[in-house]
Amino acid sequence: MADSDSGPGDAAPVTPGEFARAMAALDGFEPAPAVAVGLSGGGDSLALVLLLRHWVAERGGNLLALTVDHGLRAESADEAAVVGTAMARIGIPHRILRWAGDKPVSGLQAAARAARHRLLADACVEAGILHLALAHHRDDQAETVLLRLARGSGTDGLAGMAAVRADGAVRVIRPLLGFSHDRLLATCRAAGLEWVEDPSNHNPRFARARLRAARDLLGGEGLDGDRLCEVARRAGRARAALEQATADLLAQAATIHPEGWVTFDPVPLLAAPEEIALRALAQALAAVGGAGPVRDEALERLLGSLADGQGGTLGGCVVRMRRGAVMVAREPAAAVERLLVPPGGRVLWDGRFDLQVSHRWERPVEVAAIGAAGWRKGAGPGGHPGLSDLPVPVRESLPSLWLGTEMLAIPTIGGAYGFDADGQAPMDCAIFRPISPLGRPAFTVVSDRRGII
């Protein structure tokens, strides 16, 4: 059940039973679950560790606490060490992850958030853990909705944070979205544990801190946490339905090709409700082009152009009609990434191809797009019939291996041999594995009926 708007003094701790019901609503756990938890040392994440410790122990699983030291304040390293000591006292394995390298002058919060997510996800993969638990709670959800409302977000933005989402090889879960900050602090107090206060939570430079300072004023106007979370629940329900309809359209109309392009049957695509067609097209652009969200107006223009039998470029992709189908291919001019890879190395190139370089090379080789010049110089029109049959944008944006100005090979892609300058079958291979896969899981709604709240 959702907690009431009780104040800090009379808030009740979250009980193991309540937390178990919240976890059950998230589903998808193995019999003896291994869970990692992002632990800042604040009261919210500390309460999550306490609740997870009991939940995991009851199921014979294990728990790993992960603390990211962003290195943005002089005392951050000491604070991370204190958190580690606290975890040792209660018997929880703990790792400190450090954000190394230069920090941006502008957009620092966004960059720190992205670095934190990357470090946490990488640590989970390294430890062989699928589930990463984050301590976002009901008040965070309300703030997220309010921020997005101020920015003019639509249904997807107003749905707030998902209770479950896939992040590459990691399953991110937020089991505390139904509990208030006050109840989480009460959980820490009941266990006799102290927490660290992050001063940035009260720094008026940041929008979230300003919203917290205005909480009473906003609540007096009806914008309290309960009402904002209800907006998130209803928008989330609508988003989930839209995403399911999009997944159905993709299953019916889209074909994913191993060379990293997508085709659509134009009949169901153009007959679908506009919102669903736009979402399907956007997912294809993200998978093939690797770019973030594209502007709604540009996407609408592109869909209209396809309806007229034309096309265009958007999100690093070429989109046009070809042989009776809508082709979404990587724009060769946008596939500019060049990576130096040692013999036997493995990289994700252009956000699309998981590429394994063979051990036969005596020195590091450079992975880059074939390009028009590479096609003329290396594979050539008669170099490989399978490659020659591909659309030009697809062919020219495929990965290839170079040493200086000499193209050495085009890896084996999709089970078909590429090109090898020695006339041998390539021993290098690439698999289309985009950062943003087509047909992502639908948004998970925090709902009374599902028992998360």
N, C-alpha and C positions, 0 to 999 in steps of 0.2 A: 504494500500500500504506500501511497505517497505520504511523506511526512508533512506535518502542518507547518504553518509559518511561525513556529515557536521561536523565541529569542534565544540568544546564546546561553542564558542562564538555565532555562528549563528544557533545552533540547535533550532528547533521549539518545543514548548510543544506538548505533545500528546493531541489531542482534544477528548472531550466526544464521538463524532461520530466515530472516529477511534477506540476508546476503545470498544464502543458498538459493532462494527463489529467484533473485535477480540473475544469478549465474545460470540457473536452469532455463530461464527465458532466452539466454544467448545461445544455448545448445551447441552441438558440434565439438564436444570434448571427448578425448579418449578415456578409457576406463581409469587409468592412473595418469592424470593430466600433468604435463610439465608446463609451467606458466612463468613468464618473466613479467616484472612490474617496473614501470618507470617511476623512480623514487627521487624526488627533489629534496626531501627532508621536510617539506611543508606538512601541515596537518592532514590535508586531503590524501596525499600519496602515502603518508605513514599509516593512516587509517586503512587504506586499501591493502597495504602489506599485512596488517594485523588480521583483517578479515580473510584475505587469501591464505594466510598461514594455516588458519583453522580449516578452511574449505579444502585446501590441497591435502592436508594431513589426513583428513577423514577419508580421502579417496586413494591414499597411498601414492600420491604424486610428489612432485618437488617444485620448489619455488626459487627463483633467482631474482634478486633486486639489482637494478641497474641505475646508477646515478651519473648524469652527464654534468661534467664541469666545463662550462662554456668559457671560462677564463676571462670573463668580462669585468669581474671585480677582484680586488686584491685578496679578499677573504674567501673567495669561492673554493679554493683548494682545501683550505682548513675546514670549511663547512662540509665538503664532500667527505673528508676524512672522519669528521664527527658522525656523519650519517653511517659510515662504514662501521664505526665502533658500536653504534647503537644496534646495528643489524647483527654484529657478532654476539652482543649480549643476549639477543633473543634467538640465536641459532639460525639466522637466515644468510645463506651465501650472498655475497655482494661484490659487485664490480664497479669501478669508477671509469667512465669513458670521457676522454678529453677532446674538446674541439680545438684542434691545432690549426695553425696557419693564420693568415691575415684576416682581419674582421672588417666588414664593410663600414663605411662612414654613415651611409644612409640605408634605410631599410634593415636596421640591425635586428629588430625583433623578428621579422619574417625570416631573415637569414639564420638566426639562432634557432628558430623553431624547425626550419628545414634540416639544419645540421643535427639537431637533437633527434628528430625522427629517423634520419639516416643512420646515426650511430646506434640507436636502440635497435633498429631493424637488423643492422649488420651483426650486432652482438647476439641477437636471437638466432640468426642463421648459423653463426659460428658455434653456438651452444646446442644446436639441434632442437630449438624450441619453436613451436608453431604459434602459441598464443602470447601476445603482448598486451598486458592490461595497463590502461591509463586511468588516471584518477579524476577525469572531468566529471563534475557533479551537476545537480539541478541548477544551481546559481550560474555556473559556467554556461550551461545551455541557454538560460534566459539572457545572459549578456551577449552570447553569440547571435541570438535571434534579433536582439535590439540593435546590435552593430550592423547586421545585414539589412535590417529594415531601414536604418539610416542611410545605407548605401543604395537603396532602391532594388534590393535583390528580389528575384521571383520565387517561385515555388521551391526550387532546389535549395536556394540559400536560406529561406525561412524554415526549412526542415531542420536546420541546425546540424548538430553532430550525430552521426550514425552510431548506434549501439555496437554494431559490428561492421568492420570493413576489411577488405583484403588489401594488403600493401606488399605487393610482390609475393615473396615466399612466407610472409608473416600475416597472421590474422590478428588485427587490432580489435580489442574489446574494451568497452566502457561500461562496466557493471554498476557504476555509481550515479548514473544519470537520473535515477529516481530519488536520490537522497540529497539533502541540503548540506551546505558547508558547515552549518552549526552542528548538525548531527555527527558529522565526521570528526569535528573537534571534540565533541563529547565522547566519541569512541576512543580517541587518544587519551583523554583525561581519565576515563574509566580504567584504562590499562596502565596508567601512571607514566605515560611517555610524553616528553616535551618535543616540540617541533620547532623548525627554523622558519622565521618570517622573511619572505623575500621582499626587500624594500621597493622593488619595481612594481609590486602590487598596489602601492599607494602613490606612485610617481605620476603627477598630473600630465607629464609629457605623453603618456600612453592613454589611448581612448578607453580601454577597459577600466583603468583606474579612475578616470573621470566619471564613467558610468556608475561605478561602485559608490563614489562620493555623492552622486545624485540619486541613489536608490530610493531614499525616503520620499523625495519630491516626485519621482516617477511613479512610485507605488500609490501616492495620494491621487494621482491622475488615472489610476486603473492599470498602469503598466507594471504590475508586480510580477514576481517570479512565476506564480501559478498560471497567470494568464498568458505570459510569454511562452511558457512550456506547453501550454495547450495549443498555442499557435504552431509550435514546432511539431507537436504530435499530429495535428491535422494536415499541415503541409507535408510532413513526412509520409503520411498515408497516401496523399495525392502523388508525391514523388515516387513512391514504391509502385503504385499502379502504372504510372507513366513509364517507368523503367522496365516493368514487366512487359508492357505492350511493345516497347522498343526491342526487348530481347526476342519477343515472338516474331517481330518483323525481320530482325536480323537472321533468325533461324530460317525464315521463309525465303528471304530475298538475297542474302549476302553469301558470297563465296570467298574464302580466304585462300590465297595462293602462297605456296612456300617461298616464292621469290620476294615476298614482302609487299604484295598489293592486294586490293580487294575489288571485286566486281559485284554489282547489284543487278538483279532483274528489275528493269525500270517499271514494269507494270505494277507490281505490288508496292514498290517504293513510292511512286507518284500517286497511287490510289490511296495510300495511307493518310490518316489525319495529318495535317501539316506539322503539328508539334512532334508527332512520333517520327515522321520522316526526317525532320530536322535533327532529332536526337540520334537517329541511326546514322545519318550522314556525319554528324559531329564525332561519333564514336569511331567511325572509319577514318576520319581525318586524324584523330588522336593516335590511333594504332599505327597508321602508315607514316604520318608526318612527325609524330612524337611531340607535337606542340601542345601547349595548354589550351584552355577554352578559347574558341574564336568568337568574335562579336556576333550577336544575334542578327544584326542587320546584314552583315556580310554573308552569313549562312543562308539567310532568306533569299538574298540575291542569287546565290549559287543554285539553290533549289529551283528557283524560278527560271534560271538559265537552262538547267537540265530539262525542265518541262518543255522548253522551246527547242530542245534538241541540241543545245550548245553546251557550255561548260565554263571552266575558268581555273584559276589557281587560288588556293586558300590553305592556310595552316601548313605550308611547306609541301603541299600536294598539288598534283595535276589531276583535275577532275573533268572528264569529258565522255561523250558517247563513243563506244568502240565495238564494232561488230554486234550491234544490237544490245549492248550492255553498258551500264554506267561503270567506267573505270576510275578507281581512286589509286593513284600511283605516287610514289615519292617524286618530288620535283628535283631533278638532278642538280640544279643550281643551289639547292638548299642542303644537299648531302655533302657537306664540306669537312666533316670531322676526319682528322688524320691521327692515327694512333700508332705509336711505336711499340711493337709486341715482341718479347723474346721468344726463342724457339720453345715450343711446348706451352706457350702462354694462352690465356683465354680472356676475351674481352667482350663487352657489350658495345657494339659499334653502331653509331647513329641512332641509339635508343631503340634499335629494331632487331639487330642480328647478334645472336649469341655465337661468337666465332672462336673456334679452336684452331690455333696455329700448330702445325706438326713440328716434331723434333728434328726433322731432316735439315732445316735451315741452319747454317753455321753462324749466323749473326741475327740480331733483331731485324724484323721486317716491318714495313709500314703498311697499315691497313687504311685504304682510302677507296672512294667510289671509282668505278671503272671510268666513267666519263666518256665523252665522245672521242677524245684523243686516245684514251686507253683502248677503246674498242677498235679503233683503226690500227693502233700500234701492236696490240696483242692478239686478242681473240679473233678479231676480223670477221667480216661477214660469213666466211666459210669456216671459221674456227670451231664452231660448235653449233649444230643445227638447232638444238634446244634453246640456246641463247638467242639465236637469230630470229626465232619465232616470237620472242617476247616483245611487248610494246617498247618502243625506244626509251621512254622515261624509266621504265622498270629496269631495263638492261643497263642503262647508263648509271643508275643509282645502286647497283649491286656492289657488295664489297669485293675488293681485290687486294692482292699482296704485291708490294713494290719494294725495290731496292734502288734508291735514287730515282732515276727516270726510267728504269726498266721494270715492266710489269712481269712478275714471276708467275702468278697463278690467280685464277678465280676459284674460290673454294667450291667443294661439292655442296650443293644447296638442294634441299628437298629430295635427296636420293638420286639426283641427276648429276653426272660429272660436269665439272666446269672446264676450265682451261689450265694447262700447265705448259710453260715455255719449253720444258724438256720433252714434251710429247708424251708424258706419263699421265696416269690418272692422278688427279690431285689428292693429296693426303690430308689437306686442310678441309675443314667442314664448317658450315654456318647454318644455323637454324633461326627462322623468323620467330622471335620471342619478344614482342614489343613491350615497352614499359606500361603502356595503356592497352591492354588486350581488348579485343572486340568481344562484346557480350559479357560485360562485367556483372557481378552479382547485384541484385536489386538492393536499394536502400533498406536498412533495417530500422524499423520504427519502434520507438519507445512508447509503449501503449499499456494502459491499465489492463486491457483484456489479455495481453500476453504476460502480464505479471511482472514486467520490469519495473513499473511504478506501482 
